[in-house]
Amino acid sequence: MDTIEYLFPVVSTVHTLAAVVWVGGMFFAHMALRPSLMLEEPQVRLRVWREVFPRFFAWVWLCVIAIPATGYAMVFVDFGGFAAAGRHVEVMHILGWVMVFLFIFLFVRPFANFKVAVAAEDFPTAAKHLAAIRRIVTTNLILGILVTIAGVSGRFWG
Ligand code: HEM
């Protein structure tokens, strides 16, 4: 086995762990944290999200760097290019970048505006930006689940 081949399991593991952290974090936020916080007063809810988002998004930044880096490493070093990698990798590639761009947009627009509104204690405006964040996270959660299905099952059909 070439030295570089010893790295394949590491690269693949980092790719999968980053997907688990990103998609799993969105799943928890959407399915468990959000319904629980709906029981609280709007101000409490908005302040909790203000604390939750920066902590989670720091990990998401790591994931949006690690996922394409390890993905391209697998495509070009392991498979020898997109032509040999299969359709499932093309699907993952396109949807993966859509997810990354949606996250970057979320971070620089609604999340930035949300922070300003919470700091100004303008809670109605903060709630409006929170709704925009929720729509993007929901979209990315659905895409993330589809991409994960493509990633794990694609070698059987791609
Ligand atoms: C630039 C974007 C991406 C590229 C180039 C890429 C590339 C790849 C490649 C080449 C594989 C191996 C496929 C196989 O063995 O048949 C893979 C697997 C996988 N990918 Fe991606 N991927 C990308 C984005 C994503 C995203 C956004 C997610 C989920 C959030 C994801 C989740 C997975 C999973 C769960 C696997 C299966 C585990 C593995 O074989 O490592 N990928 N990806």
Residues whose N, C-alpha, C, O or C-beta is under 5 A from the ligand:
A	BS01	HEM	S12 H15 T16 A19 I67 P68 G71 Y72 M74 V75 V89 M92 H93 G96 G144 V147 T148 G151 V152 R155
